[in-house]
Amino acid sequence: MNGFRHEIKLLLSPAEAAVLRTKLAALLPLDPNSGEKGEYFIRSLYFDDLSKTSYFEKLAGVSDRKKYRLRVYNLSDSAIKLECKEKRGDRIKKRSASVSRECAEAMTKGDFSLLYGYDDPLCREVLSLASGKGLKPSVIVDYDREAYLHPVSNVRLTFDKALHAGIESTDVFDENLMSIPVFPDGSVIFEVKYDDILPKFLQQVIAGARGQRLALSKFTLCLDGLHCFKPKLQHK
């Protein structure tokens, strides 16, 4: 399928992640975007419609589905991306469009009108969903990412740590955003993405990992975390 990639997800304990990270760090280079700590911070604001289609389709395991999000890195406005992550069977594809901070700030408030200024098919798609299905901000997802690369088949291996869900806010630029940890035990989401073939030596390394296959997305994990947290907040 044109543009679609394979994706493997594992949920690892901190100890399991440390073992796998040590093995991969000895074999592969870090993503050039990694900072001095060897990782970078990702914040995504996910959108969903009035029927919560993205959430319920994921829970139901619908094979062909789409999710829309606004993404920033290290809380900077130097590269703001409007993205669509599309899944078909066991493959995924990401489309993106760069938007201005002004446009992004408007979208965090549910105003998509500034997208009319962009001659981009993804922007037009989001505008259509906003007017036709009531697409609106849903949840902020935060985490730290450590990424390794291999040139064959465009392989990308990532450790996503400290997954948090934003509370009572959809402002992607808020440096003081309140959030809750999704995995209080420090569990790490390990992901592998590749075009066609995963090199055999990486297959062997990953096969040795003792984590469990992860079916849920960060989006649904964060929403479920908020659903559990809010009743506790209300009773305080």
Biotite code that builds the C-alpha atoms (Angstrom):
import biotite.structure as struc

atoms = struc.array([
    struc.Atom([0.000, 0.000, 0.000], chain_id="A", res_id=1, res_name="MET", atom_name="CA", element="C"),
    struc.Atom([1.429, 3.328, -1.081], chain_id="A", res_id=2, res_name="ASN", atom_name="CA", element="C"),
    struc.Atom([2.863, 5.291, 1.826], chain_id="A", res_id=3, res_name="GLY", atom_name="CA", element="C"),
    struc.Atom([1.687, 2.845, 4.493], chain_id="A", res_id=4, res_name="PHE", atom_name="CA", element="C"),
    struc.Atom([4.169, 1.434, 6.996], chain_id="A", res_id=5, res_name="ARG", atom_name="CA", element="C"),
    struc.Atom([4.285, -1.487, 9.388], chain_id="A", res_id=6, res_name="HIS", atom_name="CA", element="C"),
    struc.Atom([3.959, -0.742, 13.100], chain_id="A", res_id=7, res_name="GLU", atom_name="CA", element="C"),
    struc.Atom([4.763, -2.843, 16.172], chain_id="A", res_id=8, res_name="ILE", atom_name="CA", element="C"),
    struc.Atom([3.888, -1.665, 19.694], chain_id="A", res_id=9, res_name="LYS", atom_name="CA", element="C"),
    struc.Atom([5.040, -3.135, 22.988], chain_id="A", res_id=10, res_name="LEU", atom_name="CA", element="C"),
    struc.Atom([4.369, -2.033, 26.555], chain_id="A", res_id=11, res_name="LEU", atom_name="CA", element="C"),
    struc.Atom([7.560, -2.468, 28.585], chain_id="A", res_id=12, res_name="LEU", atom_name="CA", element="C"),
    struc.Atom([8.350, -2.214, 32.270], chain_id="A", res_id=13, res_name="SER", atom_name="CA", element="C"),
    struc.Atom([11.124, 0.283, 33.119], chain_id="A", res_id=14, res_name="PRO", atom_name="CA", element="C"),
    struc.Atom([13.567, -2.621, 33.584], chain_id="A", res_id=15, res_name="ALA", atom_name="CA", element="C"),
    struc.Atom([12.605, -4.234, 30.265], chain_id="A", res_id=16, res_name="GLU", atom_name="CA", element="C"),
    struc.Atom([12.928, -0.900, 28.489], chain_id="A", res_id=17, res_name="ALA", atom_name="CA", element="C"),
    struc.Atom([16.386, -0.318, 29.981], chain_id="A", res_id=18, res_name="ALA", atom_name="CA", element="C"),
    struc.Atom([17.644, -3.693, 28.720], chain_id="A", res_id=19, res_name="VAL", atom_name="CA", element="C"),
    struc.Atom([16.279, -3.157, 25.203], chain_id="A", res_id=20, res_name="LEU", atom_name="CA", element="C"),
    struc.Atom([17.539, 0.437, 25.077], chain_id="A", res_id=21, res_name="ARG", atom_name="CA", element="C"),
    struc.Atom([21.074, -0.689, 25.961], chain_id="A", res_id=22, res_name="THR", atom_name="CA", element="C"),
    struc.Atom([21.042, -3.219, 23.112], chain_id="A", res_id=23, res_name="LYS", atom_name="CA", element="C"),
    struc.Atom([19.709, -0.784, 20.514], chain_id="A", res_id=24, res_name="LEU", atom_name="CA", element="C"),
    struc.Atom([21.994, 2.070, 21.577], chain_id="A", res_id=25, res_name="ALA", atom_name="CA", element="C"),
    struc.Atom([24.978, -0.167, 20.842], chain_id="A", res_id=26, res_name="ALA", atom_name="CA", element="C"),
    struc.Atom([23.704, -0.862, 17.312], chain_id="A", res_id=27, res_name="LEU", atom_name="CA", element="C"),
    struc.Atom([21.942, 2.249, 16.039], chain_id="A", res_id=28, res_name="LEU", atom_name="CA", element="C"),
    struc.Atom([22.317, 6.045, 16.017], chain_id="A", res_id=29, res_name="PRO", atom_name="CA", element="C"),
    struc.Atom([19.921, 8.337, 17.827], chain_id="A", res_id=30, res_name="LEU", atom_name="CA", element="C"),
    struc.Atom([17.489, 10.514, 15.922], chain_id="A", res_id=31, res_name="ASP", atom_name="CA", element="C"),
    struc.Atom([19.404, 13.729, 14.963], chain_id="A", res_id=32, res_name="PRO", atom_name="CA", element="C"),
    struc.Atom([16.612, 15.742, 16.606], chain_id="A", res_id=33, res_name="ASN", atom_name="CA", element="C"),
    struc.Atom([17.491, 14.319, 20.015], chain_id="A", res_id=34, res_name="SER", atom_name="CA", element="C"),
    struc.Atom([18.777, 16.889, 22.480], chain_id="A", res_id=35, res_name="GLY", atom_name="CA", element="C"),
    struc.Atom([21.602, 16.648, 24.982], chain_id="A", res_id=36, res_name="GLU", atom_name="CA", element="C"),
    struc.Atom([19.573, 14.154, 27.018], chain_id="A", res_id=37, res_name="LYS", atom_name="CA", element="C"),
    struc.Atom([19.112, 11.940, 23.973], chain_id="A", res_id=38, res_name="GLY", atom_name="CA", element="C"),
    struc.Atom([15.366, 12.557, 23.796], chain_id="A", res_id=39, res_name="GLU", atom_name="CA", element="C"),
    struc.Atom([12.785, 15.215, 23.029], chain_id="A", res_id=40, res_name="TYR", atom_name="CA", element="C"),
    struc.Atom([9.366, 16.206, 24.332], chain_id="A", res_id=41, res_name="PHE", atom_name="CA", element="C"),
    struc.Atom([6.220, 15.689, 22.249], chain_id="A", res_id=42, res_name="ILE", atom_name="CA", element="C"),
    struc.Atom([2.835, 17.258, 22.909], chain_id="A", res_id=43, res_name="ARG", atom_name="CA", element="C"),
    struc.Atom([-0.169, 16.365, 20.768], chain_id="A", res_id=44, res_name="SER", atom_name="CA", element="C"),
    struc.Atom([-3.689, 17.721, 20.923], chain_id="A", res_id=45, res_name="LEU", atom_name="CA", element="C"),
    struc.Atom([-6.050, 15.103, 19.526], chain_id="A", res_id=46, res_name="TYR", atom_name="CA", element="C"),
    struc.Atom([-9.364, 16.003, 17.927], chain_id="A", res_id=47, res_name="PHE", atom_name="CA", element="C"),
    struc.Atom([-12.532, 13.949, 17.804], chain_id="A", res_id=48, res_name="ASP", atom_name="CA", element="C"),
    struc.Atom([-16.061, 14.526, 16.535], chain_id="A", res_id=49, res_name="ASP", atom_name="CA", element="C"),
    struc.Atom([-19.317, 14.821, 18.469], chain_id="A", res_id=50, res_name="LEU", atom_name="CA", element="C"),
    struc.Atom([-19.858, 11.057, 18.264], chain_id="A", res_id=51, res_name="SER", atom_name="CA", element="C"),
    struc.Atom([-16.316, 10.344, 19.539], chain_id="A", res_id=52, res_name="LYS", atom_name="CA", element="C"),
    struc.Atom([-15.720, 8.307, 16.398], chain_id="A", res_id=53, res_name="THR", atom_name="CA", element="C"),
    struc.Atom([-11.920, 8.080, 16.776], chain_id="A", res_id=54, res_name="SER", atom_name="CA", element="C"),
    struc.Atom([-12.190, 6.853, 20.356], chain_id="A", res_id=55, res_name="TYR", atom_name="CA", element="C"),
    struc.Atom([-14.883, 4.247, 19.820], chain_id="A", res_id=56, res_name="PHE", atom_name="CA", element="C"),
    struc.Atom([-13.460, 2.966, 16.512], chain_id="A", res_id=57, res_name="GLU", atom_name="CA", element="C"),
    struc.Atom([-10.138, 2.328, 18.245], chain_id="A", res_id=58, res_name="LYS", atom_name="CA", element="C"),
    struc.Atom([-11.809, 0.475, 21.115], chain_id="A", res_id=59, res_name="LEU", atom_name="CA", element="C"),
    struc.Atom([-13.839, -1.588, 18.647], chain_id="A", res_id=60, res_name="ALA", atom_name="CA", element="C"),
    struc.Atom([-10.744, -2.499, 16.644], chain_id="A", res_id=61, res_name="GLY", atom_name="CA", element="C"),
    struc.Atom([-12.052, -1.054, 13.367], chain_id="A", res_id=62, res_name="VAL", atom_name="CA", element="C"),
    struc.Atom([-9.372, -1.927, 10.819], chain_id="A", res_id=63, res_name="SER", atom_name="CA", element="C"),
    struc.Atom([-9.567, 1.240, 8.678], chain_id="A", res_id=64, res_name="ASP", atom_name="CA", element="C"),
    struc.Atom([-9.660, 4.462, 10.677], chain_id="A", res_id=65, res_name="ARG", atom_name="CA", element="C"),
    struc.Atom([-8.160, 7.943, 11.049], chain_id="A", res_id=66, res_name="LYS", atom_name="CA", element="C"),
    struc.Atom([-7.065, 10.175, 13.919], chain_id="A", res_id=67, res_name="LYS", atom_name="CA", element="C"),
    struc.Atom([-6.357, 13.899, 13.698], chain_id="A", res_id=68, res_name="TYR", atom_name="CA", element="C"),
    struc.Atom([-3.998, 15.851, 15.916], chain_id="A", res_id=69, res_name="ARG", atom_name="CA", element="C"),
    struc.Atom([-1.976, 19.024, 16.342], chain_id="A", res_id=70, res_name="LEU", atom_name="CA", element="C"),
    struc.Atom([1.643, 18.353, 17.344], chain_id="A", res_id=71, res_name="ARG", atom_name="CA", element="C"),
    struc.Atom([4.506, 20.452, 18.729], chain_id="A", res_id=72, res_name="VAL", atom_name="CA", element="C"),
    struc.Atom([8.011, 19.524, 19.878], chain_id="A", res_id=73, res_name="TYR", atom_name="CA", element="C"),
    struc.Atom([9.683, 20.788, 23.068], chain_id="A", res_id=74, res_name="ASN", atom_name="CA", element="C"),
    struc.Atom([6.818, 23.309, 23.415], chain_id="A", res_id=75, res_name="LEU", atom_name="CA", element="C"),
    struc.Atom([8.329, 25.284, 20.525], chain_id="A", res_id=76, res_name="SER", atom_name="CA", element="C"),
    struc.Atom([6.322, 26.981, 17.771], chain_id="A", res_id=77, res_name="ASP", atom_name="CA", element="C"),
    struc.Atom([9.112, 26.510, 15.218], chain_id="A", res_id=78, res_name="SER", atom_name="CA", element="C"),
    struc.Atom([7.501, 23.371, 13.767], chain_id="A", res_id=79, res_name="ALA", atom_name="CA", element="C"),
    struc.Atom([3.755, 23.016, 14.335], chain_id="A", res_id=80, res_name="ILE", atom_name="CA", element="C"),
    struc.Atom([2.135, 20.113, 12.532], chain_id="A", res_id=81, res_name="LYS", atom_name="CA", element="C"),
    struc.Atom([-1.478, 19.299, 11.797], chain_id="A", res_id=82, res_name="LEU", atom_name="CA", element="C"),
    struc.Atom([-1.469, 15.549, 11.262], chain_id="A", res_id=83, res_name="GLU", atom_name="CA", element="C"),
    struc.Atom([-3.689, 12.663, 10.256], chain_id="A", res_id=84, res_name="CYS", atom_name="CA", element="C"),
    struc.Atom([-2.656, 9.171, 11.308], chain_id="A", res_id=85, res_name="LYS", atom_name="CA", element="C"),
    struc.Atom([-4.427, 6.658, 9.130], chain_id="A", res_id=86, res_name="GLU", atom_name="CA", element="C"),
    struc.Atom([-4.589, 2.926, 9.755], chain_id="A", res_id=87, res_name="LYS", atom_name="CA", element="C"),
    struc.Atom([-5.473, 0.176, 7.284], chain_id="A", res_id=88, res_name="ARG", atom_name="CA", element="C"),
    struc.Atom([-5.291, -3.296, 8.722], chain_id="A", res_id=89, res_name="GLY", atom_name="CA", element="C"),
    struc.Atom([-1.860, -3.680, 10.295], chain_id="A", res_id=90, res_name="ASP", atom_name="CA", element="C"),
    struc.Atom([-0.307, -0.702, 8.501], chain_id="A", res_id=91, res_name="ARG", atom_name="CA", element="C"),
    struc.Atom([-0.196, 3.008, 9.271], chain_id="A", res_id=92, res_name="ILE", atom_name="CA", element="C"),
    struc.Atom([0.363, 6.209, 7.326], chain_id="A", res_id=93, res_name="LYS", atom_name="CA", element="C"),
    struc.Atom([0.907, 9.770, 8.501], chain_id="A", res_id=94, res_name="LYS", atom_name="CA", element="C"),
    struc.Atom([0.043, 12.905, 6.562], chain_id="A", res_id=95, res_name="ARG", atom_name="CA", element="C"),
    struc.Atom([0.942, 16.358, 7.829], chain_id="A", res_id=96, res_name="SER", atom_name="CA", element="C"),
    struc.Atom([0.693, 20.064, 7.119], chain_id="A", res_id=97, res_name="ALA", atom_name="CA", element="C"),
    struc.Atom([2.634, 22.889, 8.760], chain_id="A", res_id=98, res_name="SER", atom_name="CA", element="C"),
    struc.Atom([0.485, 25.608, 10.342], chain_id="A", res_id=99, res_name="VAL", atom_name="CA", element="C"),
    struc.Atom([1.219, 28.914, 12.055], chain_id="A", res_id=100, res_name="SER", atom_name="CA", element="C"),
    struc.Atom([1.060, 29.483, 15.794], chain_id="A", res_id=101, res_name="ARG", atom_name="CA", element="C"),
    struc.Atom([-1.953, 31.754, 15.301], chain_id="A", res_id=102, res_name="GLU", atom_name="CA", element="C"),
    struc.Atom([-3.777, 28.977, 13.448], chain_id="A", res_id=103, res_name="CYS", atom_name="CA", element="C"),
    struc.Atom([-2.768, 26.386, 16.044], chain_id="A", res_id=104, res_name="ALA", atom_name="CA", element="C"),
    struc.Atom([-3.938, 28.530, 18.942], chain_id="A", res_id=105, res_name="GLU", atom_name="CA", element="C"),
    struc.Atom([-7.294, 29.019, 17.237], chain_id="A", res_id=106, res_name="ALA", atom_name="CA", element="C"),
    struc.Atom([-7.684, 25.251, 16.725], chain_id="A", res_id=107, res_name="MET", atom_name="CA", element="C"),
    struc.Atom([-6.970, 24.584, 20.408], chain_id="A", res_id=108, res_name="THR", atom_name="CA", element="C"),
    struc.Atom([-10.103, 26.655, 21.090], chain_id="A", res_id=109, res_name="LYS", atom_name="CA", element="C"),
    struc.Atom([-12.183, 24.799, 18.508], chain_id="A", res_id=110, res_name="GLY", atom_name="CA", element="C"),
    struc.Atom([-11.863, 27.452, 15.795], chain_id="A", res_id=111, res_name="ASP", atom_name="CA", element="C"),
    struc.Atom([-10.671, 25.895, 12.520], chain_id="A", res_id=112, res_name="PHE", atom_name="CA", element="C"),
    struc.Atom([-11.451, 28.875, 10.278], chain_id="A", res_id=113, res_name="SER", atom_name="CA", element="C"),
    struc.Atom([-7.808, 29.900, 9.731], chain_id="A", res_id=114, res_name="LEU", atom_name="CA", element="C"),
    struc.Atom([-7.274, 26.625, 7.875], chain_id="A", res_id=115, res_name="LEU", atom_name="CA", element="C"),
    struc.Atom([-9.094, 28.258, 4.947], chain_id="A", res_id=116, res_name="TYR", atom_name="CA", element="C"),
    struc.Atom([-5.826, 30.113, 4.322], chain_id="A", res_id=117, res_name="GLY", atom_name="CA", element="C"),
    struc.Atom([-3.944, 26.895, 3.528], chain_id="A", res_id=118, res_name="TYR", atom_name="CA", element="C"),
    struc.Atom([-4.012, 25.261, 0.112], chain_id="A", res_id=119, res_name="ASP", atom_name="CA", element="C"),
    struc.Atom([-3.514, 21.775, 1.494], chain_id="A", res_id=120, res_name="ASP", atom_name="CA", element="C"),
    struc.Atom([-5.732, 18.665, 1.213], chain_id="A", res_id=121, res_name="PRO", atom_name="CA", element="C"),
    struc.Atom([-5.342, 17.772, 4.890], chain_id="A", res_id=122, res_name="LEU", atom_name="CA", element="C"),
    struc.Atom([-6.400, 21.256, 5.978], chain_id="A", res_id=123, res_name="CYS", atom_name="CA", element="C"),
    struc.Atom([-9.471, 21.019, 3.731], chain_id="A", res_id=124, res_name="ARG", atom_name="CA", element="C"),
    struc.Atom([-10.237, 17.570, 5.160], chain_id="A", res_id=125, res_name="GLU", atom_name="CA", element="C"),
    struc.Atom([-10.115, 18.864, 8.737], chain_id="A", res_id=126, res_name="VAL", atom_name="CA", element="C"),
    struc.Atom([-12.281, 21.850, 7.820], chain_id="A", res_id=127, res_name="LEU", atom_name="CA", element="C"),
    struc.Atom([-14.855, 19.498, 6.336], chain_id="A", res_id=128, res_name="SER", atom_name="CA", element="C"),
    struc.Atom([-14.902, 17.355, 9.481], chain_id="A", res_id=129, res_name="LEU", atom_name="CA", element="C"),
    struc.Atom([-15.192, 20.419, 11.699], chain_id="A", res_id=130, res_name="ALA", atom_name="CA", element="C"),
    struc.Atom([-18.240, 21.712, 9.833], chain_id="A", res_id=131, res_name="SER", atom_name="CA", element="C"),
    struc.Atom([-19.825, 18.357, 9.028], chain_id="A", res_id=132, res_name="GLY", atom_name="CA", element="C"),
    struc.Atom([-19.165, 16.236, 12.100], chain_id="A", res_id=133, res_name="LYS", atom_name="CA", element="C"),
    struc.Atom([-18.294, 18.739, 14.800], chain_id="A", res_id=134, res_name="GLY", atom_name="CA", element="C"),
    struc.Atom([-14.595, 17.936, 15.056], chain_id="A", res_id=135, res_name="LEU", atom_name="CA", element="C"),
    struc.Atom([-13.229, 19.560, 18.223], chain_id="A", res_id=136, res_name="LYS", atom_name="CA", element="C"),
    struc.Atom([-10.312, 19.339, 20.703], chain_id="A", res_id=137, res_name="PRO", atom_name="CA", element="C"),
    struc.Atom([-10.384, 16.141, 22.751], chain_id="A", res_id=138, res_name="SER", atom_name="CA", element="C"),
    struc.Atom([-7.267, 15.542, 24.881], chain_id="A", res_id=139, res_name="VAL", atom_name="CA", element="C"),
    struc.Atom([-3.634, 16.599, 25.188], chain_id="A", res_id=140, res_name="ILE", atom_name="CA", element="C"),
    struc.Atom([-1.077, 13.782, 25.163], chain_id="A", res_id=141, res_name="VAL", atom_name="CA", element="C"),
    struc.Atom([2.449, 14.414, 26.500], chain_id="A", res_id=142, res_name="ASP", atom_name="CA", element="C"),
    struc.Atom([5.524, 12.189, 26.544], chain_id="A", res_id=143, res_name="TYR", atom_name="CA", element="C"),
    struc.Atom([9.307, 12.092, 26.167], chain_id="A", res_id=144, res_name="ASP", atom_name="CA", element="C"),
    struc.Atom([10.645, 10.243, 23.129], chain_id="A", res_id=145, res_name="ARG", atom_name="CA", element="C"),
    struc.Atom([13.974, 8.472, 22.643], chain_id="A", res_id=146, res_name="GLU", atom_name="CA", element="C"),
    struc.Atom([14.344, 7.452, 18.992], chain_id="A", res_id=147, res_name="ALA", atom_name="CA", element="C"),
    struc.Atom([16.774, 5.267, 17.039], chain_id="A", res_id=148, res_name="TYR", atom_name="CA", element="C"),
    struc.Atom([17.097, 4.987, 13.257], chain_id="A", res_id=149, res_name="LEU", atom_name="CA", element="C"),
    struc.Atom([18.211, 2.474, 10.649], chain_id="A", res_id=150, res_name="HIS", atom_name="CA", element="C"),
    struc.Atom([18.377, 3.397, 6.928], chain_id="A", res_id=151, res_name="PRO", atom_name="CA", element="C"),
    struc.Atom([17.127, 0.064, 5.564], chain_id="A", res_id=152, res_name="VAL", atom_name="CA", element="C"),
    struc.Atom([13.365, 0.273, 5.005], chain_id="A", res_id=153, res_name="SER", atom_name="CA", element="C"),
    struc.Atom([13.302, 3.602, 6.873], chain_id="A", res_id=154, res_name="ASN", atom_name="CA", element="C"),
    struc.Atom([13.241, 1.848, 10.266], chain_id="A", res_id=155, res_name="VAL", atom_name="CA", element="C"),
    struc.Atom([12.408, 3.970, 13.308], chain_id="A", res_id=156, res_name="ARG", atom_name="CA", element="C"),
    struc.Atom([12.406, 2.589, 16.855], chain_id="A", res_id=157, res_name="LEU", atom_name="CA", element="C"),
    struc.Atom([11.113, 4.742, 19.701], chain_id="A", res_id=158, res_name="THR", atom_name="CA", element="C"),
    struc.Atom([10.808, 4.596, 23.473], chain_id="A", res_id=159, res_name="PHE", atom_name="CA", element="C"),
    struc.Atom([7.963, 6.850, 24.617], chain_id="A", res_id=160, res_name="ASP", atom_name="CA", element="C"),
    struc.Atom([8.252, 7.610, 28.314], chain_id="A", res_id=161, res_name="LYS", atom_name="CA", element="C"),
    struc.Atom([6.338, 9.508, 30.993], chain_id="A", res_id=162, res_name="ALA", atom_name="CA", element="C"),
    struc.Atom([3.005, 9.427, 29.133], chain_id="A", res_id=163, res_name="LEU", atom_name="CA", element="C"),
    struc.Atom([0.710, 12.093, 30.593], chain_id="A", res_id=164, res_name="HIS", atom_name="CA", element="C"),
    struc.Atom([-2.819, 13.297, 29.845], chain_id="A", res_id=165, res_name="ALA", atom_name="CA", element="C"),
    struc.Atom([-3.585, 17.004, 30.078], chain_id="A", res_id=166, res_name="GLY", atom_name="CA", element="C"),
    struc.Atom([-6.257, 18.123, 32.536], chain_id="A", res_id=167, res_name="ILE", atom_name="CA", element="C"),
    struc.Atom([-8.865, 20.798, 31.840], chain_id="A", res_id=168, res_name="GLU", atom_name="CA", element="C"),
    struc.Atom([-6.873, 22.423, 29.016], chain_id="A", res_id=169, res_name="SER", atom_name="CA", element="C"),
    struc.Atom([-6.247, 22.096, 25.289], chain_id="A", res_id=170, res_name="THR", atom_name="CA", element="C"),
    struc.Atom([-3.466, 24.720, 25.055], chain_id="A", res_id=171, res_name="ASP", atom_name="CA", element="C"),
    struc.Atom([-0.484, 22.990, 23.428], chain_id="A", res_id=172, res_name="VAL", atom_name="CA", element="C"),
    struc.Atom([1.827, 25.884, 24.343], chain_id="A", res_id=173, res_name="PHE", atom_name="CA", element="C"),
    struc.Atom([0.987, 25.952, 28.062], chain_id="A", res_id=174, res_name="ASP", atom_name="CA", element="C"),
    struc.Atom([4.272, 25.359, 29.906], chain_id="A", res_id=175, res_name="GLU", atom_name="CA", element="C"),
    struc.Atom([2.383, 24.922, 33.193], chain_id="A", res_id=176, res_name="ASN", atom_name="CA", element="C"),
    struc.Atom([-0.232, 22.494, 31.921], chain_id="A", res_id=177, res_name="LEU", atom_name="CA", element="C"),
    struc.Atom([-1.612, 20.246, 34.636], chain_id="A", res_id=178, res_name="MET", atom_name="CA", element="C"),
    struc.Atom([-1.471, 16.576, 33.690], chain_id="A", res_id=179, res_name="SER", atom_name="CA", element="C"),
    struc.Atom([-1.737, 13.094, 35.145], chain_id="A", res_id=180, res_name="ILE", atom_name="CA", element="C"),
    struc.Atom([0.558, 10.110, 34.548], chain_id="A", res_id=181, res_name="PRO", atom_name="CA", element="C"),
    struc.Atom([-1.051, 7.296, 32.575], chain_id="A", res_id=182, res_name="VAL", atom_name="CA", element="C"),
    struc.Atom([1.457, 4.715, 33.839], chain_id="A", res_id=183, res_name="PHE", atom_name="CA", element="C"),
    struc.Atom([2.352, 5.521, 37.467], chain_id="A", res_id=184, res_name="PRO", atom_name="CA", element="C"),
    struc.Atom([4.678, 2.491, 37.447], chain_id="A", res_id=185, res_name="ASP", atom_name="CA", element="C"),
    struc.Atom([6.843, 4.104, 34.752], chain_id="A", res_id=186, res_name="GLY", atom_name="CA", element="C"),
    struc.Atom([5.902, 1.729, 31.925], chain_id="A", res_id=187, res_name="SER", atom_name="CA", element="C"),
    struc.Atom([7.319, 2.633, 28.499], chain_id="A", res_id=188, res_name="VAL", atom_name="CA", element="C"),
    struc.Atom([5.702, 2.328, 25.070], chain_id="A", res_id=189, res_name="ILE", atom_name="CA", element="C"),
    struc.Atom([8.137, 0.891, 22.538], chain_id="A", res_id=190, res_name="PHE", atom_name="CA", element="C"),
    struc.Atom([7.242, 1.307, 18.857], chain_id="A", res_id=191, res_name="GLU", atom_name="CA", element="C"),
    struc.Atom([8.840, 0.036, 15.665], chain_id="A", res_id=192, res_name="VAL", atom_name="CA", element="C"),
    struc.Atom([7.890, 1.491, 12.282], chain_id="A", res_id=193, res_name="LYS", atom_name="CA", element="C"),
    struc.Atom([9.279, 0.376, 8.932], chain_id="A", res_id=194, res_name="TYR", atom_name="CA", element="C"),
    struc.Atom([8.356, 0.413, 5.243], chain_id="A", res_id=195, res_name="ASP", atom_name="CA", element="C"),
    struc.Atom([8.696, -3.152, 3.971], chain_id="A", res_id=196, res_name="ASP", atom_name="CA", element="C"),
    struc.Atom([11.304, -5.299, 5.687], chain_id="A", res_id=197, res_name="ILE", atom_name="CA", element="C"),
    struc.Atom([12.599, -5.209, 9.250], chain_id="A", res_id=198, res_name="LEU", atom_name="CA", element="C"),
    struc.Atom([16.310, -6.215, 9.200], chain_id="A", res_id=199, res_name="PRO", atom_name="CA", element="C"),
    struc.Atom([16.865, -9.643, 10.728], chain_id="A", res_id=200, res_name="LYS", atom_name="CA", element="C"),
    struc.Atom([19.254, -8.454, 13.437], chain_id="A", res_id=201, res_name="PHE", atom_name="CA", element="C"),
    struc.Atom([16.596, -6.025, 14.676], chain_id="A", res_id=202, res_name="LEU", atom_name="CA", element="C"),
    struc.Atom([13.953, -8.751, 14.553], chain_id="A", res_id=203, res_name="GLN", atom_name="CA", element="C"),
    struc.Atom([16.168, -10.823, 16.837], chain_id="A", res_id=204, res_name="GLN", atom_name="CA", element="C"),
    struc.Atom([16.763, -7.969, 19.281], chain_id="A", res_id=205, res_name="VAL", atom_name="CA", element="C"),
    struc.Atom([13.064, -7.105, 19.476], chain_id="A", res_id=206, res_name="ILE", atom_name="CA", element="C"),
    struc.Atom([12.058, -10.764, 19.795], chain_id="A", res_id=207, res_name="ALA", atom_name="CA", element="C"),
    struc.Atom([14.088, -10.877, 23.005], chain_id="A", res_id=208, res_name="GLY", atom_name="CA", element="C"),
    struc.Atom([11.991, -8.128, 24.596], chain_id="A", res_id=209, res_name="ALA", atom_name="CA", element="C"),
    struc.Atom([9.546, -9.423, 27.192], chain_id="A", res_id=210, res_name="ARG", atom_name="CA", element="C"),
    struc.Atom([6.947, -6.704, 26.880], chain_id="A", res_id=211, res_name="GLY", atom_name="CA", element="C"),
    struc.Atom([3.328, -7.245, 25.930], chain_id="A", res_id=212, res_name="GLN", atom_name="CA", element="C"),
    struc.Atom([1.744, -6.252, 22.635], chain_id="A", res_id=213, res_name="ARG", atom_name="CA", element="C"),
    struc.Atom([-0.117, -2.984, 23.026], chain_id="A", res_id=214, res_name="LEU", atom_name="CA", element="C"),
    struc.Atom([-3.453, -2.665, 21.252], chain_id="A", res_id=215, res_name="ALA", atom_name="CA", element="C"),
    struc.Atom([-4.512, 0.731, 22.599], chain_id="A", res_id=216, res_name="LEU", atom_name="CA", element="C"),
    struc.Atom([-3.172, 4.066, 21.366], chain_id="A", res_id=217, res_name="SER", atom_name="CA", element="C"),
    struc.Atom([-1.770, 6.907, 23.466], chain_id="A", res_id=218, res_name="LYS", atom_name="CA", element="C"),
    struc.Atom([-4.928, 8.823, 22.588], chain_id="A", res_id=219, res_name="PHE", atom_name="CA", element="C"),
    struc.Atom([-7.281, 6.219, 24.074], chain_id="A", res_id=220, res_name="THR", atom_name="CA", element="C"),
    struc.Atom([-4.962, 5.499, 27.008], chain_id="A", res_id=221, res_name="LEU", atom_name="CA", element="C"),
    struc.Atom([-4.963, 9.180, 27.964], chain_id="A", res_id=222, res_name="CYS", atom_name="CA", element="C"),
    struc.Atom([-8.732, 9.523, 27.608], chain_id="A", res_id=223, res_name="LEU", atom_name="CA", element="C"),
    struc.Atom([-9.267, 6.415, 29.737], chain_id="A", res_id=224, res_name="ASP", atom_name="CA", element="C"),
    struc.Atom([-6.820, 7.802, 32.305], chain_id="A", res_id=225, res_name="GLY", atom_name="CA", element="C"),
    struc.Atom([-8.813, 11.029, 32.501], chain_id="A", res_id=226, res_name="LEU", atom_name="CA", element="C"),
    struc.Atom([-12.092, 9.120, 32.864], chain_id="A", res_id=227, res_name="HIS", atom_name="CA", element="C"),
    struc.Atom([-10.646, 7.318, 35.895], chain_id="A", res_id=228, res_name="CYS", atom_name="CA", element="C"),
    struc.Atom([-9.126, 10.472, 37.342], chain_id="A", res_id=229, res_name="PHE", atom_name="CA", element="C"),
    struc.Atom([-12.054, 12.901, 37.117], chain_id="A", res_id=230, res_name="LYS", atom_name="CA", element="C"),
    struc.Atom([-14.351, 11.095, 39.588], chain_id="A", res_id=231, res_name="PRO", atom_name="CA", element="C"),
    struc.Atom([-11.510, 11.213, 42.137], chain_id="A", res_id=232, res_name="LYS", atom_name="CA", element="C"),
    struc.Atom([-11.045, 14.922, 41.441], chain_id="A", res_id=233, res_name="LEU", atom_name="CA", element="C"),
    struc.Atom([-14.763, 15.627, 41.906], chain_id="A", res_id=234, res_name="GLN", atom_name="CA", element="C"),
    struc.Atom([-14.853, 13.885, 45.294], chain_id="A", res_id=235, res_name="HIS", atom_name="CA", element="C"),
    struc.Atom([-11.937, 15.826, 46.773], chain_id="A", res_id=236, res_name="LYS", atom_name="CA", element="C"),
])
